[in-house]
């Protein structure tokens, strides 16, 4: 009885391991990862006599570790482009939810342009504001 139980257990374990093994020809599923720009972007924006400040925690959605490595390599250039974009903003371009969404779309567009110029492909699927503080 003990031998039969052991044999059945071994058979079940081998079948479960076989079921989890990927078959030849199956392509690996590339899952998205989020690359955070750390530290957060901090700077001033607007014109006038009173300085206004922003702090933006940004994550970039990339597909796979290869794209993430390329984005990490070009992070200084990406950060520079985003800082220049934020410094050009005014109270009107940051006042409403719609304005912030337009800023997010423009930031994504500029990040993609930088990566297209440097790597030949955009690499970034989406740009997310994890936190956007204006003062």
C-alpha positions in Angstrom: 0.0 0.0 0.0 2.8 2.4 0.9 4.5 1.7 -2.5 1.4 2.4 -4.5 0.8 5.7 -2.6 4.4 6.7 -3.2 4.2 5.8 -6.9 0.9 7.8 -7.3 2.4 10.8 -5.5 5.5 10.7 -7.8 3.3 10.4 -10.9 1.2 13.3 -9.8 4.2 15.5 -9.1 5.8 14.7 -12.5 2.5 15.5 -14.3 2.1 18.8 -12.6 5.7 19.8 -13.5 5.1 18.7 -17.1 1.9 20.8 -17.3 3.7 23.9 -16.2 6.6 23.6 -18.6 6.2 25.9 -21.6 5.9 24.1 -25.0 8.3 24.8 -27.8 7.1 27.5 -30.1 5.2 29.3 -27.4 6.4 32.9 -27.1 7.1 34.2 -23.6 4.4 36.7 -22.5 6.0 40.0 -21.9 4.5 41.7 -18.9 4.6 45.4 -18.4 6.8 46.9 -15.7 6.8 50.4 -14.2 10.0 52.3 -14.1 9.9 55.1 -11.5 11.9 58.3 -12.0 13.6 58.6 -8.6 14.1 61.1 -7.1 10.9 63.0 -8.0 11.1 65.9 -10.3 11.1 69.2 -8.4 11.4 72.7 -9.8 9.7 76.0 -10.4 7.3 77.1 -13.1 5.3 80.1 -14.3 6.2 83.7 -14.8 5.7 86.7 -12.5 7.1 88.0 -9.3 6.1 85.0 -7.2 7.9 81.6 -7.7 5.6 78.6 -8.0 6.9 75.1 -7.4 6.0 71.6 -8.6 6.9 68.1 -7.4 6.1 65.3 -9.8 6.5 61.6 -9.0 6.5 59.9 -12.4 6.4 56.2 -13.5 7.0 55.0 -17.1 5.2 51.9 -18.3 7.6 49.7 -20.3 7.2 46.3 -21.8 9.9 43.9 -20.6 13.3 44.1 -19.0 15.2 45.1 -22.2 13.1 48.2 -22.6 13.4 49.0 -18.9 17.2 48.8 -19.2 17.2 51.2 -22.2 14.9 53.6 -20.4 17.2 53.5 -17.4 20.2 54.2 -19.6 18.5 57.3 -21.1 17.0 58.5 -17.8 19.1 61.7 -17.6 17.9 62.8 -21.0 14.3 61.9 -20.2 14.5 63.9 -16.9 15.9 66.9 -18.7 13.2 66.9 -21.2 10.5 66.6 -18.5 12.0 69.4 -16.4 12.1 71.7 -19.4 8.4 70.8 -20.2 7.3 71.5 -16.6 9.2 74.8 -16.3 7.3 76.1 -19.3 3.9 75.6 -17.6 1.6 78.3 -16.3 -1.2 78.4 -13.8 -3.7 77.9 -16.7 -1.9 74.8 -18.0 -2.0 73.2 -14.6 -5.3 74.5 -13.1 -7.8 71.7 -14.1 -7.9 68.0 -14.3 -8.1 68.3 -18.1 -5.1 70.5 -18.2 -3.1 68.0 -16.1 -4.1 65.2 -18.5 -3.0 67.3 -21.4 0.4 67.8 -19.6 0.6 64.1 -19.0 -0.1 63.4 -22.7 2.5 66.0 -23.8 5.1 64.5 -21.4 4.5 61.0 -22.8 4.9 62.4 -26.3 8.2 64.0 -25.5 9.6 61.0 -23.7 8.7 58.8 -26.7 10.3 61.3 -29.0 13.5 61.3 -27.0 13.6 57.5 -27.0 12.7 57.3 -30.7 15.6 59.6 -31.4 18.1 57.7 -29.2 16.9 54.0 -29.7 14.9 54.0 -32.8 11.7 53.0 -31.0 9.5 54.7 -28.4 9.8 51.9 -25.7 7.4 53.6 -23.3 3.7 52.6 -23.4 2.4 55.1 -20.9 3.5 57.8 -18.4 1.8 58.1 -15.0 1.8 60.9 -12.5 1.9 59.0 -9.2 1.9 62.3 -7.4 1.7 65.9 -8.7 2.0 68.7 -6.2 1.8 72.3 -7.1 2.5 75.2 -4.8 
